[in-house]
């Protein structure tokens, strides 16, 4: 009995115990993500759909991976910002665990994995591969001088948030963009660009979102242990609050309270106002300044978030059943 209890606890809280392809105990690079996606496709042949939704400024593919057969879907997005690649690790571990459960008929915690036959999940693990590569200091020599200027003369790029040409991707979306303040030239953070959707990465994502029409959208970020859900939700405010509250209870994160005149520019701001559907920004780690979360934070991050995708699938099923619209 003692051994059984130990194993249950180990499997629940240690992602490496059942994430045999994706490893969260190392710096997670763009190249490693691409290798892991290929291995997952080979291991779970026919269970994953992989789509390249666009390229970064420096020509890196931006992949999206789907599990499930349902026409309705949820989208989970990681690494809008270079220094937030731990969100990529989280989504890749989540992807592997969910597809393994689906193929074996196992549950994911309290959730039946067969729900994925009704509602699919699309993962976009790394929206900003150029920014992640810069933050991890893997920089072509020809580009160092330009980056140096955008990084305020600092040769250490560990605080880098922007994409490869100094645009902050989560300040690029049309909702509230005009009201955003910040740098007027490309920078390691906060530069919103000359116009909304100027960046190739945000163009790719918004086009993809329009194609798949998710019922719920989630953008994962890394600082604050907080969930943001509110931006001009209008008559859907109570519905969206209810979903955010359930995810807050599941993860232990607090619900954010934006000011009455909150500025936008972020993915979830745009998604809510464009589609009038629920969207969440989930900040996975405690507050920290100008740096990536440490690898040691991953076990707690996983413990908090391991059921989020399946919970959202369950919410989509509930929402569409109540509207009489659920179909495979």
C-alpha positions, 0 to 999 in steps of 0.5 A: 500500500505504501508503494502504491501511494508513493507511485500515485503521488509521483505520477501526479506531481512529477511530469517526467514520470510520464512525459518520456519524450518532452523533458522539462528539466532543461532549457527548452529551445526551439530546436528541441521543441521541433524534435519533440514534435517529430518524435510525438508524431512518430510515437502517436501516429495518426493521433496528432495533426501538426500544422505550420501556421506561419514563420517568424521574421527570421524564418522559423516555423511556428507549429500548431499541434492538434489532439482530438477529433471534435469540430469544436476546440480550445487553443492554448498559446505559449511564448508570446515573449522570449523569456517565457519559454517555460510556457512552451515546456508546460504546453509540450508536457501537457500535449504529451500527457494528453495524447498518451491518455487518449491513445490508452483510454486513460483518464487525465486526473478526474477527466475522461480523455474521450472528451477529446473526441468531442472537443479538440485542443490546439497547442501553439507552444512557441509563438515567438521562436526568434525571441526565445532564441535571442533570450537563450543567447543563441544569436548569429554574430551578424545580428548582435549589433542590432540587438545590442542597440534594442537591448539598451547597450546590454550584452546580456539578452536574458531579459529579452521579451520582444520578437526578433526585430524588437516588437512586443508581440503581446502589444500587437493586437488591434483591441486597444492598441492605439491607447498603449504607451511605451517605447517609440522604437524597437526595444527588448520589451514593450514596443508595440510596433508601427501598427497592429498586427505588423509582426509576422507572428501575430499575423500568423496567429490571428489568421489561424484563429480565424480558421479554427474558430476556437470556443475558448482561447488561452495565452500562457505567460510567466509572471504573477500567478494570476489569471486575467479574463476581463476586457470589454466582455459586455453581456458575456461577463458572467459566463466568462467570469464563471469559467475564469473562476473555475480555472482559478480554483483548479490552479490556485491562481488569483483572478486579476482585477484590471482597472476600469479603463484597462488598456489592451493590445494583448491576444486575449483582449483581441479574442474577447472583443473579436469573437465574444468568446471566453479568453484567459491570460494565465500567468504561471509563476510568482512575480519576477523582474526582467528574467525567465522563471527558473527551471526549478519552478516547473514541478509546481507549475505542472501541478497547478496546470496539468488539468487546465486543458481538459477542464477547458474541454469540459467547459466547451462541452457544457457551454455548447450542450446548454446552447444545443450546438454540440456536435462531433 
